[in-house]
Amino acid sequence: MGGILMAMSADYLKIKVARGPLFPGEGQCTDCHFYFSRTALDKIRKDGPRWKYNGCKLVPKAIEHPLVVFEDLRREEYTDGFCYVAKPTGGDLTSPTAKGYLFLVFVKKEYGLVVFEWDWRRESGQSGFPENWRTDFGRVAWQKT
């Protein structure tokens, strides 16, 4: 194989994503491997806020069907990170502010692609793009056509 195999931490929970990679930085295999940190989820479940914990239910659909994916989160430790942007619909809405907002999922590269944050952000004048995207992210890695 030529590479070093690293053991997957028991802290990671696999997120089922039924699609292959959208762009080279996502992976070189036929499946995409995304994970939650079990410790982070437990902390949010225990300490809140409740909307944040409920929002984790939107993460799989957001990374499976993004409108746009940004690379480089413009933070030193996340220059190789990604932001998946989606627009939840109908029964997917778990926030009273969802109308006119987009759901953002922030991912870092570790043993796979680890979701470390998710949030709502107002949509900019450019459909499918969140406000401040030009200053908050490095480049568009993938965009739905």
Secondary structure as a PSIPRED ss2 file (coil, helix, strand):
# PSIPRED VFORMAT (PSIPRED V4.0)

   1 M C   1.000  0.000  0.000
   2 G C   1.000  0.000  0.000
   3 G C   1.000  0.000  0.000
   4 I C   1.000  0.000  0.000
   5 L C   1.000  0.000  0.000
   6 M C   1.000  0.000  0.000
   7 A C   1.000  0.000  0.000
   8 M C   1.000  0.000  0.000
   9 S C   1.000  0.000  0.000
  10 A C   1.000  0.000  0.000
  11 D C   1.000  0.000  0.000
  12 Y E   0.000  0.000  1.000
  13 L E   0.000  0.000  1.000
  14 K E   0.000  0.000  1.000
  15 I E   0.000  0.000  1.000
  16 K C   1.000  0.000  0.000
  17 V C   1.000  0.000  0.000
  18 A C   1.000  0.000  0.000
  19 R C   1.000  0.000  0.000
  20 G C   1.000  0.000  0.000
  21 P C   1.000  0.000  0.000
  22 L C   1.000  0.000  0.000
  23 F C   1.000  0.000  0.000
  24 P H   0.000  1.000  0.000
  25 G H   0.000  1.000  0.000
  26 E H   0.000  1.000  0.000
  27 G C   1.000  0.000  0.000
  28 Q C   1.000  0.000  0.000
  29 C C   1.000  0.000  0.000
  30 T C   1.000  0.000  0.000
  31 D C   1.000  0.000  0.000
  32 C C   1.000  0.000  0.000
  33 H C   1.000  0.000  0.000
  34 F E   0.000  0.000  1.000
  35 Y E   0.000  0.000  1.000
  36 F E   0.000  0.000  1.000
  37 S E   0.000  0.000  1.000
  38 R H   0.000  1.000  0.000
  39 T H   0.000  1.000  0.000
  40 A H   0.000  1.000  0.000
  41 L H   0.000  1.000  0.000
  42 D H   0.000  1.000  0.000
  43 K H   0.000  1.000  0.000
  44 I H   0.000  1.000  0.000
  45 R H   0.000  1.000  0.000
  46 K H   0.000  1.000  0.000
  47 D H   0.000  1.000  0.000
  48 G C   1.000  0.000  0.000
  49 P C   1.000  0.000  0.000
  50 R H   0.000  1.000  0.000
  51 W H   0.000  1.000  0.000
  52 K H   0.000  1.000  0.000
  53 Y H   0.000  1.000  0.000
  54 N H   0.000  1.000  0.000
  55 G H   0.000  1.000  0.000
  56 C H   0.000  1.000  0.000
  57 K H   0.000  1.000  0.000
  58 L H   0.000  1.000  0.000
  59 V H   0.000  1.000  0.000
  60 P H   0.000  1.000  0.000
  61 K H   0.000  1.000  0.000
  62 A H   0.000  1.000  0.000
  63 I H   0.000  1.000  0.000
  64 E H   0.000  1.000  0.000
  65 H C   1.000  0.000  0.000
  66 P C   1.000  0.000  0.000
  67 L C   1.000  0.000  0.000
  68 V E   0.000  0.000  1.000
  69 V E   0.000  0.000  1.000
  70 F E   0.000  0.000  1.000
  71 E E   0.000  0.000  1.000
  72 D C   1.000  0.000  0.000
  73 L C   1.000  0.000  0.000
  74 R C   1.000  0.000  0.000
  75 R C   1.000  0.000  0.000
  76 E H   0.000  1.000  0.000
  77 E H   0.000  1.000  0.000
  78 Y H   0.000  1.000  0.000
  79 T C   1.000  0.000  0.000
  80 D C   1.000  0.000  0.000
  81 G C   1.000  0.000  0.000
  82 F E   0.000  0.000  1.000
  83 C E   0.000  0.000  1.000
  84 Y E   0.000  0.000  1.000
  85 V E   0.000  0.000  1.000
  86 A E   0.000  0.000  1.000
  87 K C   1.000  0.000  0.000
  88 P C   1.000  0.000  0.000
  89 T C   1.000  0.000  0.000
  90 G H   0.000  1.000  0.000
  91 G H   0.000  1.000  0.000
  92 D H   0.000  1.000  0.000
  93 L C   1.000  0.000  0.000
  94 T C   1.000  0.000  0.000
  95 S C   1.000  0.000  0.000
  96 P C   1.000  0.000  0.000
  97 T C   1.000  0.000  0.000
  98 A C   1.000  0.000  0.000
  99 K C   1.000  0.000  0.000
 100 G C   1.000  0.000  0.000
 101 Y E   0.000  0.000  1.000
 102 L E   0.000  0.000  1.000
 103 F E   0.000  0.000  1.000
 104 L E   0.000  0.000  1.000
 105 V E   0.000  0.000  1.000
 106 F E   0.000  0.000  1.000
 107 V E   0.000  0.000  1.000
 108 K E   0.000  0.000  1.000
 109 K E   0.000  0.000  1.000
 110 E C   1.000  0.000  0.000
 111 Y C   1.000  0.000  0.000
 112 G C   1.000  0.000  0.000
 113 L E   0.000  0.000  1.000
 114 V E   0.000  0.000  1.000
 115 V E   0.000  0.000  1.000
 116 F E   0.000  0.000  1.000
 117 E E   0.000  0.000  1.000
 118 W E   0.000  0.000  1.000
 119 D E   0.000  0.000  1.000
 120 W E   0.000  0.000  1.000
 121 R E   0.000  0.000  1.000
 122 R E   0.000  0.000  1.000
 123 E E   0.000  0.000  1.000
 124 S C   1.000  0.000  0.000
 125 G C   1.000  0.000  0.000
 126 Q C   1.000  0.000  0.000
 127 S C   1.000  0.000  0.000
 128 G C   1.000  0.000  0.000
 129 F C   1.000  0.000  0.000
 130 P E   0.000  0.000  1.000
 131 E C   1.000  0.000  0.000
 132 N C   1.000  0.000  0.000
 133 W H   0.000  1.000  0.000
 134 R H   0.000  1.000  0.000
 135 T H   0.000  1.000  0.000
 136 D H   0.000  1.000  0.000
 137 F C   1.000  0.000  0.000
 138 G C   1.000  0.000  0.000
 139 R E   0.000  0.000  1.000
 140 V E   0.000  0.000  1.000
 141 A E   0.000  0.000  1.000
 142 W E   0.000  0.000  1.000
 143 Q E   0.000  0.000  1.000
 144 K C   1.000  0.000  0.000
 145 T C   1.000  0.000  0.000
